[in-house]
């Protein structure tokens, strides 16, 4: 088996978003099929290299940067931020730890329904709302955050003038 993909610490004063795919995950394949995208999950890498993520089996949690041993592809997107914006971004993410995973939003998205669970979070919702909190997106978004997919947020970031998009890294099983 190959080595897991590594998650380096972001540069100083940088919000880092990590987009991944797990080739062997049925849930990931379903997300990629539904969104017609290459990524099935997004998470946020904090300045110390740890990660805050909305995981389907844990909800919003804070994990070590090396927790993920199953992803087969990753793309990092960095945003240089002013100190206050970076502090707001980290504080927002930490304030969401412990929130439940919103399976209702996932089922609703699959069936084109608005079935969001109040208080629940999905990964791309957490990413979009944290980007709003950090002023990466200074205006309200046109779509509800729980209806934004990992592919959507990656596409939105790709058009942002401050985004630094790193080359895709692959690891085949």
N, C-alpha and C positions, 0 to 999 in steps of 0.2 A: 504494500500500500504506500502511496506517496505521502509526503509530508503535508500537514495542514497548511493552508494559506496563512501567511503571517499578517498581523495587524500592527503596523508601526504607529508610534505616537504621532499625532499631528504636529506641525510646526507651531511655535509660539503664536498666540493670538489668532488661532484658527479653529473654526468649527468644522469637524470632519464627519461626513456622512459615508457610510459603507453600504453599498448595494451588493447583494449576493444571490447566488443560485445554488441549489442543491439538486444535482442531476437525479439522484435516487429517491427524492421525496415526491410522493404522489400529490401532496398538498401543494408543493412548489410547482409541479407540472401543471396542476389545475389553474393556479394563479397565472402562470405564463400563458397558458392556452386562453384563458378568459380575457387577459389584458393584451394579448398579442405582443408581449414583451420578452426581453431576455432575462430580466431580474424578477425574483419572487419575494424579496425581503429587503428592508432597509433598516439600518440601525445607526446610532450616533456614537462616535468615538470621542471620549472626553480628553481634555489636555493631558491627563496622566496615563492615557492608553487604555483605560477601562472602557466599558461599553454600557450604554443604556439602550434597552431594546424592549419592544412588545413581542414576547414570544408566546406562541399558541398554547404551550403547556404550562406557562408560568405567569402570564400577564406582563406588566411592565416591571422590569427587573434591572439590577445593576450587576454586571458580570465582569470577570477578568477578560482582558483582550484576547487571550488564547483559548477561550471556552469553546469556540466553534471548530470542530474537527471534521465536519461533514460538507461544508460548502466547497463547490468545485469551481466557482468563478466569483471574482469580486471586482468592483469598480469603486474607487474612492473619489469623492467630490469634496474639495476644500473651499471654505470661504474665509478669507482674512477678515477679522472683525475688530472693531474698536474694543477696548477693554470692557467697557460697560455692557456692550452688546454681547460679548462672550460670557460675561457673568450672568446676564439675563438668560442666555441660552442654557447654560449649565443649571442654573437655579430652576428654570422651568422643567427641564428633564428630571432633575432630582425630585421635584414636587409631584411627579406623576408615578414614581416608584410605588408599587403595590396595587395599582389599578388593575382590574381584571382584563383579560383578553376579551375582545368583543366579537364573539362568534356570530352574534346576530347581524352585525354589520357585514361580515363575510358572506353569510347566507343571503342577506339582502342584496349585496352587490352581485352575487351569482345569479339572482333571480330578478334583477332590476327593481328592487324594492327598498324602501327606506326603513330598515329594521334595526336601527342603531340602539344599543343598550346604553342608557344614560350612565356616565362614569366609566364605561369601557373604552378600551383603546386597541387600535391595530397599528402595525408598524408604520405604515405610510401616513396615517393620521398624526401619530406622534412626531414624525419627521416634519410634516407640513406645519403643524402648530408650533413646533420649536423654531422653525425657520421664521415664522411670523413674529414670534417673541423676540428673536435676535435682530429683527428689522431687515433680514435678508429679503423678505417680501414686505415692504412697508405699507402696502394696501391690502385690504381683504381679498381673499382669493375668490374666483368666480364659482368654484364648486365647494360643496361641503367637505370638510376635511376627512370624514369617514368614507367618502366616495372616491378619494384619490388613491390610486394604486401605486406600488413601488415604481412601475414603469412611468406613470404620470409624473411623479415627483422628480425622477431622473430626467425626463424630458423637460420639465420646467427649469430644473437646474442647468441643463445644457444650454439654455438660451439666456442665462443670467450673465451680465457682463463681468461680475467679480468671481464667478466660479472657476476653480482650477480642477479640471477633470483629468484624473490620472488614467494611464492606459489600463485596459482590462487585463486581469491576471487570471490564468486558467490553471486548474489542476485536474487532470483526468483520473478517474478511479481505475 
